[in-house]
């Protein structure tokens, strides 16, 4: 049986991949991260090994011991672990010491290079999951209002510029004013922070970074995204068609419709509707 390695981060993305890979008849060898990966992943994989964030040597050893030559990364890892007592192993410490800065793309590409130096190829994160990518158009019952469309067009290119700088993927706006920019805190916290500043009606824009490396860090939304928007009475979510993963799509859309939230997948790079 062909094997595929899974470097599992947080959220339901690793579970979605594991289920899809099993349906394709692959053996899934997972390395999960303590404090990040959902424990139920164990039900969907052939082998699961738990590591602490930064234990790069242990991660590589797991795949080599299982004779795994192809892996993918699914789910994020909170970069705040760099500041809250992470315990990297020797290889992890050497890796971090070589990093000039801690930008997401730089670190992920460097991890991929480390793996490839050991004969382990990092594959695109949507392997077997094309059906999870957002299709163009309005996905919910409610369409964005004219005012919300103006906010999407206003914020789209700024969100792209933030992505180009590798700061984050999400921008929160209202009345053509920027309320929050996603940084190390992640999408949900950026939504809450921005939404609280305007009372209600915030527009959330989440885009793919220009020149995105498809092996990792594609934008993803799920029911938790909608829950965060509901918490601050945000009104609209704009994502990038064909480049955004939608997790638990049915639940996500039900929750959005229940809250009157509009979701639109924009197809063009300029964000014009």
SVG drawing of the C-alpha trace seen along z (x, -y; Angstrom):
<svg xmlns="http://www.w3.org/2000/svg" viewBox="-31 -54 53 56">
<polyline fill="none" stroke="black" stroke-width="0.4" points="0.0,0.0 1.3,-3.4 2.1,-5.7 1.6,-9.4 2.9,-11.4 0.8,-14.0 2.3,-16.8 -0.8,-17.7 -1.5,-21.2 -4.7,-22.5 -8.3,-22.5 -10.2,-20.0 -8.0,-20.3 -5.8,-17.3 -8.9,-15.2 -10.4,-16.1 -7.1,-15.1 -6.8,-11.9 -10.3,-10.8 -9.7,-11.6 -6.4,-9.8 -7.9,-6.7 -10.7,-6.7 -8.0,-6.7 -6.5,-3.6 -3.4,-5.2 -1.8,-4.5 -1.6,-7.7 1.4,-8.2 0.7,-11.2 2.9,-13.4 0.7,-15.4 1.6,-18.4 0.8,-18.4 -1.6,-21.3 -2.5,-21.8 -3.7,-18.7 -7.2,-17.3 -6.9,-13.9 -9.6,-12.4 -7.2,-12.4 -5.9,-9.1 -9.2,-7.4 -8.4,-8.3 -4.7,-7.4 -2.7,-4.2 0.0,-5.6 0.2,-8.7 3.2,-10.0 3.0,-13.1 5.7,-15.7 6.1,-19.1 6.3,-22.2 9.9,-22.5 10.9,-18.8 12.0,-18.7 14.5,-15.9 11.8,-13.6 9.4,-14.5 11.9,-13.5 12.8,-10.3 9.1,-9.2 8.8,-9.5 12.2,-7.8 11.3,-5.0 8.1,-4.4 9.8,-4.7 7.7,-7.7 8.9,-9.7 5.9,-12.0 4.3,-14.3 2.0,-17.2 1.3,-19.9 -2.3,-20.4 -3.5,-22.8 -1.7,-25.7 0.6,-25.9 0.3,-28.9 3.6,-30.9 3.1,-32.1 4.7,-28.8 8.0,-30.5 7.4,-32.7 5.7,-30.5 8.2,-27.9 8.4,-25.6 11.0,-22.8 12.6,-22.2 15.0,-19.2 18.6,-19.7 17.7,-19.8 14.9,-22.2 17.2,-24.5 19.7,-24.5 17.0,-25.2 15.6,-28.2 19.2,-29.5 19.6,-29.7 16.4,-31.6 17.1,-35.3 13.5,-36.2 10.3,-34.3 8.1,-35.0 5.6,-32.2 6.6,-31.5 10.3,-31.6 9.9,-29.2 7.7,-26.8 9.9,-26.7 12.9,-26.1 11.1,-23.2 10.4,-21.8 14.0,-22.1 15.0,-20.3 12.6,-17.4 13.8,-17.3 17.4,-17.0 16.3,-13.7 14.6,-12.5 11.1,-13.5 9.1,-15.5 6.5,-18.0 3.4,-17.8 0.7,-20.5 -1.6,-20.8 -4.8,-20.3 -3.7,-16.8 -6.9,-14.7 -8.9,-17.7 -9.8,-19.7 -13.5,-19.4 -12.8,-21.6 -11.7,-24.7 -14.2,-27.6 -16.1,-27.9 -16.7,-31.5 -19.8,-33.4 -22.1,-34.0 -22.2,-30.9 -24.9,-31.9 -28.5,-32.9 -27.8,-36.6 -25.7,-38.5 -23.3,-41.2 -24.9,-44.6 -23.7,-47.5 -22.0,-48.9 -20.3,-45.6 -19.2,-45.2 -17.5,-48.6 -15.7,-47.5 -14.5,-44.3 -13.2,-46.2 -11.6,-48.7 -9.8,-46.1 -8.9,-43.4 -5.7,-44.9 -4.6,-45.9 -5.1,-42.3 -3.0,-41.2 -0.2,-43.6 -0.3,-42.3 0.1,-38.8 2.9,-39.9 4.7,-41.1 4.0,-37.8 2.2,-39.4 -1.2,-37.6 -4.0,-36.8 -7.0,-38.6 -8.2,-42.2 -11.2,-43.5 -12.9,-46.6 -16.0,-48.8 -17.1,-51.9 -13.8,-51.7 -11.7,-51.9 -9.3,-49.2 -10.2,-47.9 -7.7,-45.0 -4.9,-43.3 -4.1,-39.7 -0.6,-39.0 0.6,-36.3 -2.7,-36.0 -4.5,-34.3 -7.7,-34.9 -10.2,-34.3 -8.6,-36.8 -8.2,-39.4 -11.9,-39.1 -12.8,-39.5 -10.5,-42.5 -11.6,-44.3 -15.3,-43.5 -15.3,-44.8 -14.0,-48.2 -17.0,-48.9 -19.9,-47.5 -21.4,-45.5 -21.3,-45.1 -17.6,-44.4 -16.5,-42.9 -13.8,-40.2 -11.5,-39.7 -9.3,-36.6 -7.0,-36.1 -4.3,-33.9 -0.9,-35.5 0.6,-36.5 2.9,-33.8 1.5,-31.5 3.4,-28.2 0.6,-25.6 2.4,-23.2 1.3,-25.0 -0.6,-27.8 -3.5,-28.1 -6.3,-30.2 -8.9,-28.1 -12.3,-28.9 -14.6,-26.7 -17.5,-26.9 -15.1,-28.5 -14.6,-31.4 -18.3,-32.0 -18.6,-31.6 -15.9,-34.4 -17.9,-36.6 -21.2,-36.0 -19.5,-36.9 -18.8,-40.4 -21.8,-40.7 -19.7,-40.8 -21.7,-40.9 -19.8,-39.6 -16.9,-37.3 -15.0,-37.6 -12.6,-34.8 -10.6,-33.9 -12.2,-31.4 -10.1,-28.4 -7.5,-29.3 -9.4,-29.0 -10.2,-25.7 -13.7,-25.4 -13.8,-23.0 -17.1,-21.4 -18.9,-23.3 -22.4,-22.3 -22.2,-23.4 -20.4,-26.6 -23.1,-27.7 -25.9,-26.7 -24.3,-28.8 -23.7,-31.7 -27.3,-31.7 -28.7,-31.4 -26.7,-34.5 -27.5,-36.4 -23.8,-36.5 -23.0,-36.8 -20.1,-34.8 -18.7,-35.5 -15.8,-33.8 -14.1,-36.3 -12.5,-35.0 -10.3,-37.9 -7.0,-39.1 -8.2,-42.7 -11.2,-41.9 -13.6,-43.7 -17.2,-42.3"/>
</svg>
